[in-house]
Amino acid sequence: MPGENGPAVLEKLRANAATEDIPVVFLTGVSEREKIQEALALKPQGYLLKPIDREKLLDVIRKIIG
C-alpha cells in the first residue's frame, strides 16, 4: 500500500467511532516476525500470508460473518 502500512490503517479505523467495528483481515507478503507481532497486537480478525490459500481465506471470512 503506498503511503501507509496495514497496521497504520487499522489504528486509524479503530480510532474512529464510525469504523472501529469493521472487521479487518491482513492479506500480506510481510513475513518478518517483528512486523507480524506489530500487526497482531492490534487484534485484527485475521492475518494471512501470501500466496493466499483460498480455503483459509474463506474460513476466516465465515468466522467473521458467522
Secondary structure as UniProt FT lines:
FT   HELIX           6..15
FT   TURN            17..21
FT   STRAND          25..28
FT   HELIX           33..40
FT   TURN            41..42
FT   STRAND          46..49
FT   HELIX           54..65
//
